[in-house]
Structure formats: C-alpha cells, structure tokens
Amino acid sequence: MKPSALVIFDFDGTLADTLEDIALTMNEVLADSGFPGHPVEDYRVFVGDGVRRLSARVLPEGEEHRADEMVAAFRRLYPDRMYDHTGLFPGVPGMLDALVDGGARIAILSNKPHRFTVEMCGRLLDRWPFEPIWGYEEGRHAPKPDPEAALAIAGDAGVELERCFYVGDMPVDVMTARAAGMHGVMVPWGFRGPDELLAAGAEHVLADAEELPRRVFGA
C-alpha cells in the first residue's frame, strides 16, 4: 500500500529535548581543555549544524583551529551522558501515533552524528516505524540544509514531493524543506522560537503537536 504522505523529522529539538545533555557534555570538553563553558540556554544558538560547527562556535575567539580536537572528545564522552536529561517532548508520542495510524510513512534526517542518531532513536523511538533513520555521516551525504538526503528519502519512499513534509525546529530545517521542495512545518517547542522560524521563512509553525497530523492528512 502506497503511503498517503511522507513526514521526515529532524531529531534534536523536534522529537527529543537533548539540549542539556549536549551542553553539559560540551562544557566538560571545554573544561578539560582549559576553556570556559557556556550557559545551557546559549546552546540553543550553537547547535543545529553538526558537532564540528558546534565545537567551533563554543571555542574562544582565535581557538577555532582546535575544533577537531573538541569533536573527538565530545564523541568520546557523549555516549555516557546522552540520556541523563534527554526525553521526548510532550505530545510527540500521540503525534507519531496519529501519523502512523493515518497511513503516513515517517523518517528521520538529522545533522547529529549518525551513530548517535540511530542509537538514540532505537532507545527513545522504537515504538514507531521510522525508515530510514539518518544522521550525518561524512562521505554518505551532504549535511542539511543541502536537500540531497531528504530527496533520497522521498525517492526511496515513492512519495511525490507535494505529499512530503519536513518537520524541524531550526532555520536550517526551514532551508532544508525549501531546498528539497517539500512542505516545511516547524515546531514551536524546540531550540528556536516561532518568531525566529517565521523570520527565516518558515511555511508554517505548528500551534501544538496535535496539529501536525491534521495538516498532513488535510483535516
């Protein structure tokens, strides 16, 4: 049976609230290297473009050349800390149930490192048939906002672009949806607020989690 729609989700800030564990891990990496950390809230503007850009952004001015060192340390520490404060946002389970029950296909496309994305989805989202689950893996596809991966997922699903939705919480997600020619639906509960998403050109920002299935199915 052909799916009625394809809904591709970002992960961090869209389905799961991962901010605190990312921030605390990176602050530990910075402290181990003799650099000051940052308030957790500041990480709302640091994250979204992959761990290497995150590392460059948190380093003091003039120390950006140490980003690769920070990436390696983050990848080493994060697996032991990534569930300390992380969980699904309220409303997400019911939203996913409604999409699957309505016949939509669901997938995940994140700029989070691929192995972390797959592991965390396996633990937090194993109730739902996400296919595929893609994080960023160098050499596999370009990171968002490049539309390469989103278009590949749509092609494999056999769903026409006018029935494809990209759901995220960051300006990079707005750009990804637009570049792929998909409907860009942003969530208001993530790492960036509705005003910033609308200013970035978001097609639509949800009022709440219950709105997404209605929008996808045209109710």
Secondary structure, DSSP 4 states (H G I P E B T S, - for coil): ---S-EEEE--BTTTEE-HHHHHHHHHHHHHHTT-----GGGHHHH-SS-HHHHHHHHSPTT-GGGHHHHHHHHHHHGGGTTTSS-EEPTTHHHHHHHHHHTT-EEEEEEEEEHHHHHHHHHHHSTTS-EEEEEEE-TTTSPPTTSSHHHHHHHHHHT--GGGEEEEESSHHHHHHHHHHT-EEEE-SSSSS-HHHHHHTT-SEE-SSTTHHHHHHHT-
